[in-house]
Amino acid sequence: MDLTSLNKERNKRRKPAIDLSTMVYGKVPPQAKELEEAILGAIMLEKSAFDTVTEIVKPECFYVEAHQIIFRAMQGLQQKSMPIDILTVVEELKFREQLDAVGGPYYVTKLTNTVVSTANIEAHARIVLQKFIQRELIRISGEIIGDAYEDSTDVFDLLDDSESKMFNITNNYLKKNFEDIGNVLAKTINRIDELRTKTEDISGVPSGFSTLDRITYGWQPTDLIILAARPSVGKTAFALNLARNAALHPTKPIPVGFFSLEMSAAQLVQRILSAESEIKMEKISRGKLEEYEYQQLHAKGIKKLETAPIFIDDTAALNIFEFRAKARRLVNKHNVGIIIIDYLQLMSGSGDRNNNREQEISSISRNLKALAKELGIPIIALSQLSRAVETRKESKMPQLSDLRESGAIEQDADMVMFIYRPEYYEVMNNEMGESTQGETHIRIAKHRNGSLETIKLRAKLEIQKFEEWEEEGGFGGGNWRPVTPGSTPPASSGGAGDGGKLFIQKGSRMNGGDFDEGFDNEAPF
């Protein structure tokens, strides 16, 4: 068992942290009991009041437990499409056997007596929410203090856990409000004007493959893109090609965050080096290089990649909360413009034992889409396909129904792409009798904002590289230019964050952070 898993197991066995929310300096926790009473009373008097309140607060936001029970009863009535008034609330509480717990019919009736007007109910609800968030911050702080005193606590696990808890407050209780269509129209027109004046067709993050960019116009902000295939087809190799092409684009370099839950950072870098230097992956991994190959590795690979704004995190068993925290830090600190995850099924969810794996994957895909919207960047998530592809007698070309473990992946994604190689299924010649060696089909099976097409690329998996089908040479459809010992690689400028290096985060340990400026002077290999 690794150190991270051991610490998490210890945390489960540890006694619960003391709740300091009721005992800090002997003060009463932040609360607004009178406003809670006014809100519940107004809901029973004003038909539209519940809709206003339920958009702002949840049952747990009420400080008084009786008020939480009453609000849940009101939610139950709403779900049954029943009116909410004194009589129906009392009956619902009787049905739930909770009427005595709240103080009986007298207390429910008393709530309406405190209501002077329902005009300010939204303001009252926001104050109740504010008090709840203050209590939550006190509670979380108490848990952090308790964990920090434990000698067995890993400091980076504690930081990740703390950030996840803080993010959950923002994500669950601070919702974005409606936006006037006039404001949205103004932003949309500005965006259209920007695109009209652009000389290039790509409006998003370039993939580096002209045939693919012609369909997608680049990976678009806020999009969740699913890249799926069977094992060993070339998902990771293709994803690394996309990462390299974005980070080293000659005119529009984009910092890339790459989360690898399957391979180590060293294995990924070896693959990128193989593709960039065009030296077989097997030779690089074994270190069996001739002198000229070693020179080629430095001239075409290392010299270019050491300035690439690619940030790698190879934390194993990453959960969705840890991922969100890390992703937000990457965007804020390094101006990352696209995130790639390898791969979706290796990520764990919220840890709710009541959920099966399909529900967990559904939750993860929803969270990924929400995060893409929040950060305003595209997220590419690699995904496995089910064995149904293998059992089909007809075409082995993947279909949306082949996505493994959850139909929610298809629903949440803005784009779903499949990688299909005839060679993988031992189809060595096509209908024309031509060799299928290297033939790779990228099928866009779902495209929320564009057409559904299939493009053909050439895979050279011995060097981990994909090329345009029409071209024998070139990395990533024309963006790649060979670097000879006497030439200079194109400078990375504009959007490259702090002028980044190929940055590797090993799990969440100490060498994952930028603690001094000297990091940039260290050899990355």
C-alpha positions in Angstrom: 0.0 0.0 0.0 1.4 3.4 -1.0 1.8 6.3 1.4 -1.3 8.2 0.1 -3.5 5.1 0.5 -2.2 4.5 3.9 -2.9 8.0 5.1 -6.4 7.9 3.7 -7.0 4.6 5.5 -5.8 6.1 8.7 -8.1 9.1 8.2 -11.1 6.7 8.0 -10.1 5.1 11.3 -9.4 8.3 13.1 -11.9 9.8 15.5 -14.1 12.5 14.0 -12.7 16.0 14.3 -14.2 18.1 17.1 -16.9 20.4 15.8 -15.7 23.8 16.9 -18.7 25.6 15.3 -20.5 25.6 18.7 -17.6 26.3 21.0 -15.3 28.9 19.5 -14.6 31.5 22.2 -17.9 30.5 23.9 -19.9 32.3 21.2 -23.2 31.3 19.7 -22.7 30.1 16.1 -23.7 32.5 13.3 -27.5 32.1 12.8 -30.6 34.1 12.1 -33.4 32.2 13.8 -36.0 35.0 13.4 -35.4 35.2 9.6 -35.7 31.4 9.4 -39.1 31.6 11.0 -40.1 34.5 8.7 -39.1 32.5 5.6 -41.0 29.4 6.6 -44.1 31.4 7.5 -43.9 33.4 4.2 -43.8 30.1 2.2 -47.0 29.0 3.8 -48.7 32.3 3.1 -47.4 33.2 -0.4 -47.7 30.7 -3.2 -44.6 31.7 -5.2 -42.3 32.1 -2.1 -41.1 28.5 -2.1 -39.7 28.8 -5.6 -37.8 31.9 -4.6 -36.3 30.3 -1.4 -35.5 26.9 -2.8 -33.2 28.4 -5.4 -31.1 29.9 -2.6 -31.1 27.6 0.5 -31.3 23.9 1.2 -32.7 22.2 4.3 -29.3 22.0 6.0 -28.9 25.8 5.7 -31.4 26.3 8.5 -29.8 26.5 12.0 -32.8 25.2 14.0 -33.3 21.5 13.4 -37.1 21.9 13.5 -36.8 24.4 10.6 -34.8 21.8 8.6 -37.5 19.2 9.1 -40.3 21.7 8.2 -38.5 22.8 5.0 -38.0 19.1 4.0 -41.7 18.5 4.4 -42.3 21.5 2.2 -40.0 20.0 -0.4 -42.0 16.8 -0.2 -45.2 18.7 -0.9 -43.7 20.4 -3.8 -42.6 17.1 -5.3 -46.1 15.8 -5.0 -47.4 18.9 -6.7 -49.5 19.8 -3.6 -50.1 23.3 -2.3 -47.9 24.5 0.7 -49.9 26.0 3.5 -50.4 25.4 7.3 -52.7 22.5 6.9 -50.8 20.6 4.2 -47.5 21.1 6.1 -49.0 19.8 9.3 -50.4 16.7 7.4 -47.1 16.1 5.7 -45.3 16.2 9.1 -47.8 13.8 10.5 -47.3 11.4 7.5 -43.5 11.6 8.2 -44.1 11.1 12.0 -42.2 14.3 12.7 -44.9 16.7 13.8 -44.1 16.3 17.5 -40.4 16.8 16.8 -41.0 20.3 15.5 -43.3 21.4 18.3 -46.7 20.3 17.1 -49.3 22.2 15.0 -49.0 25.1 17.3 -45.4 25.8 16.3 -46.2 25.5 12.6 -49.1 28.0 13.0 -46.9 30.3 15.0 -44.5 30.7 12.2 -47.0 32.5 10.1 -47.7 35.0 12.9 -44.1 36.4 12.6 -44.6 37.4 8.9 -45.1 41.1 8.3 -44.5 41.0 4.5 -43.3 38.5 1.9 -41.7 41.2 -0.2 -38.2 40.7 1.3 -38.1 36.9 1.4 -35.2 36.7 -1.1 -33.1 39.0 1.0 -34.0 37.0 4.1 -33.0 33.7 2.4 -29.6 35.1 1.4 -28.9 36.1 4.9 -29.8 32.6 6.2 -27.4 31.2 3.5 -24.7 33.6 4.6 -25.0 32.4 8.2 -24.9 28.8 7.1 -21.7 29.3 5.1 -20.1 31.0 8.1 -21.0 28.0 10.2 -19.6 25.6 7.6 -16.3 27.6 7.5 -16.0 27.3 11.3 -16.8 23.5 11.1 -14.2 22.9 8.3 -11.6 25.0 10.1 -12.1 22.8 13.2 -11.6 19.6 11.1 -8.5 21.1 9.5 -7.1 22.0 13.0 -7.8 18.5 14.3 -6.2 16.8 11.3 -3.2 19.2 11.4 -2.4 18.1 15.0 -2.2 14.5 13.9 1.5 13.4 13.3 0.3 10.8 10.8 -1.4 13.3 8.5 0.2 13.9 5.1 0.3 17.6 4.6 -0.5 17.4 0.9 -3.5 15.1 1.5 -4.7 17.7 4.1 -4.3 20.5 1.6 -6.2 18.6 -1.1 -8.9 17.7 1.4 -9.2 21.3 2.7 -9.4 22.7 -0.8 -12.1 20.2 -1.8 -14.2 21.1 1.2 -13.9 24.8 0.4 -14.7 24.2 -3.2 -17.8 22.1 -2.3 -19.3 25.1 -0.4 -18.8 27.3 -3.5 -20.1 24.6 -5.9 -23.1 23.6 -3.8 -24.4 26.8 -2.3 -23.2 29.8 -4.5 -25.1 29.5 -7.7 -24.9 31.8 -10.7 -28.1 33.9 -11.2 -30.0 34.6 -14.4 -28.4 36.8 -17.0 -30.3 39.3 -19.2 -30.4 38.3 -22.8 -29.3 41.7 -23.8 -26.0 41.2 -22.0 -25.6 37.8 -23.5 -26.3 39.2 -27.0 -23.6 41.8 -26.5 -21.0 39.2 -25.6 -22.1 37.0 -28.4 -21.8 39.8 -31.0 -18.3 40.7 -29.7 -17.3 37.1 -30.1 -18.6 37.0 -33.6 -16.8 40.2 -34.5 -13.6 38.8 -33.1 -14.0 35.6 -35.2 -14.8 37.7 -38.3 -11.5 39.7 -38.1 -9.4 36.6 -37.5 -7.3 35.5 -40.4 -7.3 31.9 -39.3 -10.3 29.5 -39.1 -9.4 28.0 -35.7 -11.4 29.7 -32.9 -10.4 27.2 -30.1 -7.4 25.3 -29.0 -5.8 23.8 -32.1 -5.5 20.0 -32.4 -2.6 20.2 -34.8 -4.4 18.1 -37.4 -5.9 20.3 -40.2 -8.6 17.8 -41.2 -9.8 17.6 -37.6 -9.6 21.4 -37.0 -11.6 21.9 -40.2 -14.5 20.2 -38.5 -14.1 21.4 -34.9 -12.5 24.8 -35.4 -10.3 23.8 -32.5 -11.3 22.5 -29.1 -13.9 25.0 -27.9 -14.0 26.6 -24.4 -16.4 25.0 -21.9 -16.6 21.8 -24.0 -16.2 18.3 -22.6 -14.7 16.1 -25.3 -14.7 12.3 -24.8 -12.0 10.4 -26.7 -12.8 6.6 -26.5 -11.3 3.4 -27.9 -10.5 -0.1 -26.9 -7.3 -0.8 -25.0 -4.0 -0.6 -27.0 -5.6 1.2 -29.9 -3.6 4.4 -29.2 -5.7 6.6 -27.0 -2.8 7.9 -24.9 -0.5 8.3 -27.9 -3.1 10.4 -29.7 -3.8 12.4 -26.5 -0.1 13.2 -26.1 0.0 14.3 -29.8 -2.9 16.7 -29.0 -1.1 18.0 -25.9 2.2 18.5 -27.8 0.5 20.2 -30.7 -1.3 22.7 -28.5 1.7 23.5 -26.3 4.1 23.9 -29.2 1.8 25.5 -31.8 4.0 27.9 -33.8 1.6 30.8 -33.6 -0.8 30.0 -30.8 0.9 28.0 -28.0 -1.5 26.9 -25.3 -0.4 25.6 -21.8 -1.7 22.1 -21.3 -2.6 20.2 -18.1 -2.3 16.4 -18.5 -3.6 14.1 -15.7 -2.4 10.6 -16.1 -4.1 8.1 -13.8 -2.6 5.1 -15.6 1.0 5.8 -16.6 3.8 7.5 -14.7 5.0 10.9 -15.8 8.3 9.4 -16.9 6.5 6.9 -19.3 4.5 9.8 -20.8 7.6 11.9 -21.4 9.3 8.9 -23.1 6.4 8.7 -25.4 6.5 12.4 -26.3 10.2 12.2 -26.8 9.8 9.2 -29.1 7.3 11.1 -31.3 9.2 14.4 -31.3 12.6 12.8 -32.1 11.2 10.1 -34.3 13.2 7.4 -32.4 11.4 4.1 -31.7 9.8 4.0 -28.3 11.3 0.6 -27.5 14.8 2.0 -27.9 14.2 5.0 -25.7 12.6 3.0 -22.9 15.5 0.5 -23.0 18.2 3.2 -23.4 19.7 1.3 -26.3 20.6 4.3 -28.5 23.3 4.7 -31.1 25.4 7.9 -30.8 23.6 9.6 -33.7 20.2 8.6 -32.1 21.3 10.1 -28.8 22.2 13.4 -30.6 18.9 13.3 -32.5 17.1 12.8 -29.2 18.6 16.0 -27.8 18.4 18.0 -31.0 14.8 17.2 -32.0 13.3 16.1 -28.6 14.7 17.4 -25.4 15.7 20.9 -26.5 12.2 21.6 -27.7 10.2 19.9 -25.0 12.1 21.4 -22.0 10.4 24.7 -22.8 7.0 23.2 -23.5 4.2 24.5 -21.3 2.9 21.0 -20.5 2.1 20.2 -16.9 1.8 16.5 -15.9 0.1 15.1 -12.8 0.4 11.4 -12.4 -1.5 11.0 -9.2 -3.0 7.5 -9.1 -6.6 6.9 -7.9 -7.4 10.6 -8.2 -10.9 11.4 -7.1 -13.1 14.0 -8.7 -12.8 16.5 -5.8 -9.0 16.3 -5.9 -9.0 16.7 -9.6 -11.2 19.8 -9.5 -8.9 21.4 -6.9 -5.8 20.7 -8.9 -7.4 21.8 -12.2 -8.4 25.2 -10.7 -4.8 25.7 -9.4 -3.4 24.9 -12.8 -5.6 27.4 -14.6 -5.0 30.1 -12.0 -1.2 29.7 -11.7 -0.2 28.6 -15.1 -3.0 29.9 -17.4 -3.6 26.4 -18.7 -5.9 26.5 -21.7 -6.9 22.8 -22.0 -6.9 19.8 -19.7 -6.6 16.1 -20.8 -7.5 13.2 -18.5 -6.1 9.6 -19.1 -8.5 8.0 -18.4 -12.1 8.5 -17.1 -12.8 5.1 -15.7 -9.7 5.2 -13.4 -11.1 8.3 -11.6 -13.1 7.8 -8.4 -16.2 9.7 -7.5 -17.5 11.1 -4.2 -17.0 8.0 -2.3 -20.7 7.4 -1.6 -20.9 3.7 -0.9 -24.6 3.7 -1.9 -23.8 4.5 -5.5 -22.9 1.8 -8.0 -20.1 2.3 -10.5 -22.5 3.5 -13.3 -23.8 6.2 -11.0 -20.3 7.1 -9.9 -19.2 7.5 -13.6 -22.3 9.6 -14.2 -21.4 11.9 -11.3 -17.8 12.2 -12.6 -18.9 13.1 -16.1 -21.3 15.7 -14.8 -18.6 17.2 -12.6 -16.2 17.4 -15.6 -18.7 19.2 -17.7 -19.5 21.6 -14.9 -15.7 22.2 -14.4 -15.2 22.9 -18.1 -17.9 25.6 -17.9 -16.5 27.1 -14.7 -12.9 27.3 -15.9 -13.9 28.3 -19.5 -11.6 25.8 -21.1 -12.0 22.5 -23.0 -11.5 19.2 -21.1 -10.6 16.1 -23.0 -11.4 12.9 -21.1 -10.1 9.5 -22.5 -12.5 6.6 -22.0 -12.6 2.9 -22.4 -15.1 1.1 -24.7 -17.0 -2.0 -23.6 -16.4 -5.4 -25.0 -19.5 -5.1 -27.1 -17.3 -3.9 -29.9 -15.4 -7.2 -30.0 -18.6 -9.4 -30.0 -20.2 -7.6 -33.0 -20.0 -9.6 -36.2 -20.5 -6.7 -38.4 -18.4 -3.5 -38.4 -16.1 -3.0 -35.5 -16.3 0.8 -35.8 -17.3 2.0 -32.3 -20.7 3.4 -31.6 -22.1 5.6 -28.8 -23.7 2.6 -27.2 -20.2 1.1 -26.7 -19.2 3.7 -24.1 -18.3 1.8 -21.0 -20.2 1.9 -17.7 -22.5 4.9 -18.3 -24.8 6.4 -20.8 -24.4 9.7 -19.0 -21.0 10.1 -20.6 -22.7 10.5 -24.0 -25.3 12.9 -22.5 -22.8 15.2 -20.7 -20.2 15.3 -23.5 -20.3 18.1 -26.2 -18.2 15.9 -28.5 -17.6 12.1 -28.6 -14.7 10.8 -30.7 -13.7 7.2 -31.4 -10.4 5.9 -32.5 -10.6 2.9 -34.8 -7.7 1.0 -36.4 -8.5 -1.9 -38.8 -5.1 -3.5 -37.9 -6.3 -3.9 -34.3 -8.9 -6.3 -35.5 -6.5 -8.0 -37.9 -8.0 -6.4 -41.0 -4.8 -6.1 -43.0 -6.4 -4.9 -46.3 -9.3 -2.7 -47.3 -12.0 -3.3 -49.9 -9.6 -2.1 -52.6 -6.9 -4.6 -51.5 -4.7 -1.8 -50.2 -2.7 -2.3 -47.0 -4.3 -0.8 -43.8 -1.0 -0.5 -42.0 -1.2 2.6 -39.9 -4.7 3.5 -41.1 -6.5 5.2 -38.2 -10.1 6.5 -38.3 -11.1 9.3 -35.9 -14.9 9.1 -35.9 -16.8 12.1 -34.5 -20.0 10.4 -33.3 -21.4 13.3 -31.4 -20.8 17.0 -32.1 -23.1 19.4 -30.3 -22.0 22.4 -32.4 -20.9 20.8 -35.7 -21.1 18.0 -38.2 -20.5 14.3 -37.7 -17.6 13.1 -39.8 -14.9 10.5 -39.9 -11.3 11.6 -40.7 -8.4 9.4 -41.6 -4.9 9.7 -40.0 -1.8 7.6 -40.2 -0.6 6.0 -36.9 3.1 5.3 -36.4 2.8 3.8 -33.0 6.4 2.5 -32.9 7.3 6.2 -32.5 4.0 7.2 -30.8 3.1 9.6 -33.6 -0.1 10.4 -35.6 0.1 12.2 -39.0 -2.3 13.5 -41.6 -3.1 10.6 -44.0 -2.1 12.6 -47.0 1.3 13.5 -45.6 4.2 11.1 -44.9 6.1 13.6 -42.8 5.2 16.1 -40.2 4.0 15.9 -36.6 0.4 16.8 -36.1 -0.8 17.8 -39.6 1.7 20.4 -40.7 2.5 22.2 -37.4 5.6 20.1 -36.8 8.9 21.2 -38.4 12.1 19.1 -38.1 14.7 20.6 -35.8 18.2 20.0 -36.9 21.3 20.6 -34.7 21.8 24.0 -36.2 18.3 25.3 -36.1 16.2 27.0 -33.4 12.8 25.7 -32.3 10.0 28.2 -32.4 9.7 30.4 -29.3 6.7 29.7 -27.0 4.9 33.0 -26.5 1.5 34.3 -25.7 -0.6 32.3 -23.3 2.3 30.2 -22.0 1.7 31.2 -18.4 4.9 31.9 -16.6 7.0 30.7 -19.6 6.6 27.2 -18.4 8.7 24.1 -18.4 7.6 20.6 -18.9 6.3 20.4 -15.4 5.7 17.0 -13.7 3.8 16.6 -10.5 4.5 13.3 -8.8 1.3 12.5 -6.9 0.7 15.1 -4.3 4.1 14.8 -2.7 6.7 17.6 -1.9 8.3 17.5 -5.4 4.9 18.5 -6.8 5.2 22.1 -5.9 7.2 25.2 -7.1 9.0 26.0 -3.8 11.8 27.9 -5.4 12.8 29.5 -8.6 15.7 27.0 -9.0 13.3 24.4 -10.3 13.5 25.8 -13.7 17.3 25.2 -13.8 17.0 21.5 -13.1 17.2 19.1 -16.0 13.7 17.6 -16.7 15.1 14.2 -17.7 
